[in-house]
Each structure stands twice: as structure tokens, then as C-alpha cells.
Amino acid sequence: MQAAGEEAREEAREEDRRLFPARPLIGVSIAVIRDGRVLLAARANEPMRGVWTLPGGLVEAGESLAAGALRELREEVGVQAEVVGPSLTPTEIILRDEADRIRHHYVIHPHAALWRAVEPAPGPEALAVRWARLDEVASLSTTPGLIDTLREAFSRLGQVAEGSAEGSV
């Protein structure tokens, strides 16, 4: 029981460090695509609890962006994937409080990836998971910039598929 209490206190300290940051925090996300659909997770934590987004989180010291994206994917939904190319266009999320102070500031580096193994299941940071077509995402409540990130990811993976088809002729 003591270990669980210590873990809860550490999580609370981590959340406190994310509030009113002195500088932007570096995050990663990952657009895992399978059969023309992308894997989405409903956020379990604030900010934006319940909103659909890509699995992701903060990069750890000494960790590459791609390695962080794959780690967060495993931790959040248990999926294994293969990152395709460098990160996509970053997204900034800046949220202010009532006094106009910066409450959260994240710079998220998204990645495009292909699903490789394990069916997704919600972990402690995801309320739910789903596979969605790009046209379905527009009807969902999502994090800022998600649709543009997804268009870029689908484009990246389309180029990879075209390149591999040309190379096999």
C-alpha cells in the first residue's frame, strides 16, 4: 500500500510541474494508421479530459522524439507500431487561466506510424480508444490541430506506400 501512495504523490508532483511552466514542455504523439483508419484515444487527464487525440505524452531526458512516441503508445494503449520518417509538423498548445497566465504550454512533435501488433486497449491515460477514418474525425471533439496532423500523417504514409510499390516493380 505504501508504494501505491508514493506513486500517487509522485504523479501529483508531476502534474504540479506541468502547471504554469517556466518554459514550454516537449511532447510527442503518434498517428498509428491501419487499414485506412487512425488510432485515437480519449484523454483521461486534464487538460482537455475526454477529448479525442493521438496517444502521446512528454519526452523523457535522453529519449529521442520517435522513441518517446513509441513508448507513450505502448504505455497508453499497448500497441506496437513502426514510425515512418521524421516527425510531422509540430503543434503548440497554449492554455491560459482567467488572469491570462500561461497554465499549460506544450510543443507536440507528432509522428506517422504503421500498426504492427496488439489490439489497442485504454490504459491509465486513456478513457477509450477507437479506430477512425479521416472523414469521421471532423465530427469528434479533438485537440487543436489534430485534423491537420492527421492529413499530414496519411499523406506521409501514402507516399511511403507509393514508393514501395514503385520499388517492387
C-alpha positions as a Markdown table, in Angstrom:
| # | Residue | x | y | z |
|---|---|---|---|---|
| 1 | Met | 0.0 | 0.0 | 0.0 |
| 2 | Gln | 2.8 | 2.4 | 0.8 |
| 3 | Ala | 4.2 | 2.0 | -2.8 |
| 4 | Ala | 0.8 | 3.0 | -4.3 |
| 5 | Gly | 0.6 | 6.1 | -2.1 |
| 6 | Glu | 4.1 | 7.1 | -3.1 |
| 7 | Glu | 3.2 | 6.6 | -6.7 |
| 8 | Ala | 0.1 | 8.8 | -6.3 |
| 9 | Arg | 2.2 | 11.6 | -4.7 |
| 10 | Glu | 4.8 | 11.4 | -7.5 |
| 11 | Glu | 2.0 | 11.8 | -10.1 |
| 12 | Ala | 0.6 | 14.8 | -8.2 |
| 13 | Arg | 4.1 | 16.4 | -8.2 |
| 14 | Glu | 4.5 | 15.7 | -11.9 |
| 15 | Glu | 1.1 | 17.4 | -12.6 |
| 16 | Asp | 2.2 | 20.4 | -10.5 |
| 17 | Arg | 5.4 | 20.8 | -12.6 |
| 18 | Arg | 3.2 | 20.9 | -15.7 |
| 19 | Leu | 1.1 | 23.8 | -14.4 |
| 20 | Phe | 2.3 | 27.4 | -15.1 |
| 21 | Pro | 5.6 | 26.2 | -16.7 |
| 22 | Ala | 8.6 | 28.5 | -16.9 |
| 23 | Arg | 9.2 | 27.2 | -20.5 |
| 24 | Pro | 7.3 | 25.0 | -23.0 |
| 25 | Leu | 7.2 | 21.3 | -22.3 |
| 26 | Ile | 8.3 | 19.0 | -25.2 |
| 27 | Gly | 5.7 | 16.3 | -26.1 |
| 28 | Val | 5.2 | 13.7 | -28.7 |
| 29 | Ser | 2.2 | 12.0 | -30.2 |
| 30 | Ile | 1.8 | 9.2 | -32.8 |
| 31 | Ala | -0.7 | 8.7 | -35.6 |
| 32 | Val | -0.9 | 5.0 | -36.0 |
| 33 | Ile | -2.6 | 4.0 | -39.2 |
| 34 | Arg | -4.1 | 0.6 | -40.0 |
| 35 | Asp | -6.4 | -0.2 | -43.0 |
| 36 | Gly | -7.1 | 3.5 | -43.7 |
| 37 | Arg | -8.0 | 4.3 | -40.1 |
| 38 | Val | -6.1 | 6.1 | -37.4 |
| 39 | Leu | -5.9 | 5.2 | -33.7 |
| 40 | Leu | -7.4 | 7.8 | -31.4 |
| 41 | Ala | -7.6 | 7.9 | -27.6 |
| 42 | Ala | -9.9 | 9.9 | -25.4 |
| 43 | Arg | -7.8 | 11.8 | -22.9 |
| 44 | Ala | -8.2 | 10.6 | -19.3 |
| 45 | Asn | -6.4 | 13.6 | -17.8 |
| 46 | Glu | -6.6 | 17.4 | -17.9 |
| 47 | Pro | -6.2 | 19.5 | -19.8 |
| 48 | Met | -8.9 | 18.5 | -22.3 |
| 49 | Arg | -10.2 | 15.4 | -20.5 |
| 50 | Gly | -12.5 | 13.3 | -22.7 |
| 51 | Val | -11.3 | 14.9 | -25.9 |
| 52 | Trp | -10.1 | 12.6 | -28.7 |
| 53 | Thr | -6.4 | 12.9 | -29.7 |
| 54 | Leu | -3.4 | 10.8 | -30.6 |
| 55 | Pro | -1.6 | 8.7 | -28.0 |
| 56 | Gly | 1.3 | 10.7 | -26.6 |
| 57 | Gly | 3.0 | 12.5 | -23.8 |
| 58 | Leu | 6.2 | 14.2 | -22.6 |
| 59 | Val | 9.6 | 13.2 | -23.8 |
| 60 | Glu | 11.9 | 11.9 | -21.1 |
| 61 | Ala | 15.5 | 13.2 | -20.8 |
| 62 | Gly | 17.9 | 11.3 | -23.1 |
| 63 | Glu | 15.0 | 9.9 | -25.2 |
| 64 | Ser | 14.6 | 10.6 | -28.9 |
| 65 | Leu | 11.3 | 12.0 | -30.1 |
| 66 | Ala | 10.4 | 8.8 | -32.0 |
| 67 | Ala | 11.4 | 6.6 | -29.1 |
| 68 | Gly | 9.2 | 8.7 | -26.8 |
| 69 | Ala | 6.3 | 8.4 | -29.2 |
| 70 | Leu | 6.6 | 4.6 | -29.3 |
| 71 | Arg | 7.0 | 4.4 | -25.5 |
| 72 | Glu | 3.9 | 6.6 | -24.9 |
| 73 | Leu | 1.9 | 4.5 | -27.4 |
| 74 | Arg | 2.8 | 1.3 | -25.5 |
| 75 | Glu | 2.0 | 2.8 | -22.1 |
| 76 | Glu | -1.3 | 4.4 | -23.1 |
| 77 | Val | -2.9 | 1.8 | -25.4 |
| 78 | Gly | -0.5 | -1.2 | -25.5 |
| 79 | Val | 0.0 | -1.0 | -29.3 |
| 80 | Gln | 3.2 | -1.8 | -31.3 |
| 81 | Ala | 3.9 | 0.3 | -34.4 |
| 82 | Glu | 6.7 | 1.4 | -36.8 |
| 83 | Val | 7.4 | 5.1 | -37.1 |
| 84 | Val | 7.7 | 6.2 | -40.7 |
| 85 | Gly | 10.1 | 9.1 | -41.4 |
| 86 | Pro | 10.9 | 12.1 | -39.2 |
| 87 | Ser | 8.3 | 13.9 | -37.0 |
| 88 | Leu | 5.4 | 15.7 | -38.6 |
| 89 | Thr | 4.8 | 19.5 | -38.2 |
| 90 | Pro | 4.8 | 20.4 | -34.5 |
| 91 | Thr | 1.6 | 21.6 | -32.8 |
| 92 | Glu | 1.7 | 24.2 | -30.0 |
| 93 | Ile | -0.9 | 24.1 | -27.2 |
| 94 | Ile | -1.0 | 27.1 | -25.0 |
| 95 | Leu | -3.8 | 27.4 | -22.5 |
| 96 | Arg | -4.3 | 30.4 | -20.2 |
| 97 | Asp | -6.1 | 30.8 | -16.9 |
| 98 | Glu | -8.6 | 33.6 | -16.0 |
| 99 | Ala | -5.8 | 36.0 | -15.2 |
| 100 | Asp | -4.2 | 35.4 | -18.6 |
| 101 | Arg | -1.3 | 33.5 | -17.1 |
| 102 | Ile | 0.1 | 30.5 | -19.1 |
| 103 | Arg | -1.4 | 27.4 | -17.4 |
| 104 | His | -0.1 | 24.9 | -19.9 |
| 105 | His | 2.3 | 25.2 | -22.8 |
| 106 | Tyr | 3.2 | 22.1 | -24.8 |
| 107 | Val | 5.1 | 21.8 | -28.1 |
| 108 | Ile | 4.0 | 18.4 | -29.5 |
| 109 | His | 6.0 | 16.6 | -32.2 |
| 110 | Pro | 3.7 | 14.1 | -33.9 |
| 111 | His | 4.8 | 11.1 | -35.8 |
| 112 | Ala | 3.2 | 8.9 | -38.5 |
| 113 | Ala | 3.4 | 5.2 | -37.9 |
| 114 | Leu | 2.0 | 1.9 | -39.2 |
| 115 | Trp | 0.3 | -0.5 | -36.8 |
| 116 | Arg | 2.3 | -3.7 | -36.3 |
| 117 | Ala | 0.8 | -5.7 | -33.4 |
| 118 | Val | -1.5 | -5.7 | -30.4 |
| 119 | Glu | -5.1 | -4.5 | -30.4 |
| 120 | Pro | -5.5 | -1.2 | -28.5 |
| 121 | Ala | -6.9 | -1.0 | -25.0 |
| 122 | Pro | -7.3 | 2.0 | -22.8 |
| 123 | Gly | -4.5 | 2.4 | -20.2 |
| 124 | Pro | -4.5 | 4.8 | -17.3 |
| 125 | Glu | -4.2 | 7.9 | -19.5 |
| 126 | Ala | -7.0 | 7.0 | -22.0 |
| 127 | Leu | -10.7 | 6.8 | -21.2 |
| 128 | Ala | -11.4 | 5.0 | -24.5 |
| 129 | Val | -9.7 | 4.1 | -27.8 |
| 130 | Arg | -11.1 | 3.8 | -31.4 |
| 131 | Trp | -10.0 | 3.5 | -35.0 |
| 132 | Ala | -11.4 | 6.3 | -37.1 |
| 133 | Arg | -11.4 | 7.3 | -40.8 |
| 134 | Leu | -10.2 | 10.8 | -41.5 |
| 135 | Asp | -13.7 | 11.9 | -42.5 |
| 136 | Glu | -15.1 | 10.7 | -39.1 |
| 137 | Val | -12.6 | 12.8 | -37.1 |
| 138 | Ala | -14.2 | 16.1 | -38.1 |
| 139 | Ser | -17.4 | 15.1 | -36.1 |
| 140 | Leu | -15.4 | 14.4 | -32.9 |
| 141 | Ser | -14.3 | 16.8 | -30.2 |
| 142 | Thr | -10.5 | 16.8 | -30.7 |
| 143 | Thr | -7.3 | 18.5 | -29.6 |
| 144 | Pro | -6.3 | 21.6 | -31.5 |
| 145 | Gly | -4.7 | 21.0 | -34.9 |
| 146 | Leu | -5.4 | 17.3 | -34.9 |
| 147 | Ile | -7.1 | 17.1 | -38.3 |
| 148 | Asp | -4.1 | 18.9 | -40.0 |
| 149 | Thr | -1.7 | 16.5 | -38.3 |
| 150 | Leu | -3.8 | 13.5 | -39.5 |
| 151 | Arg | -3.9 | 14.8 | -43.1 |
| 152 | Glu | -0.1 | 15.1 | -43.0 |
| 153 | Ala | 0.3 | 11.6 | -41.5 |
| 154 | Phe | -2.0 | 10.0 | -44.1 |
| 155 | Ser | -0.1 | 11.9 | -46.8 |
| 156 | Arg | 3.3 | 10.7 | -45.5 |
| 157 | Leu | 2.1 | 7.1 | -45.3 |
| 158 | Gly | 0.5 | 7.3 | -48.8 |
| 159 | Gln | 3.9 | 8.5 | -50.2 |
| 160 | Val | 5.6 | 5.6 | -48.4 |
| 161 | Ala | 3.1 | 3.1 | -49.9 |
| 162 | Glu | 3.6 | 4.6 | -53.4 |
| 163 | Gly | 7.4 | 4.5 | -53.1 |
| 164 | Ser | 7.4 | 0.8 | -52.0 |
| 165 | Ala | 5.0 | -0.1 | -54.9 |
| 166 | Glu | 7.3 | 1.6 | -57.4 |
| 167 | Gly | 10.3 | 0.0 | -55.9 |
| 168 | Ser | 8.8 | -3.5 | -56.2 |
| 169 | Val | 8.1 | -3.2 | -60.0 |
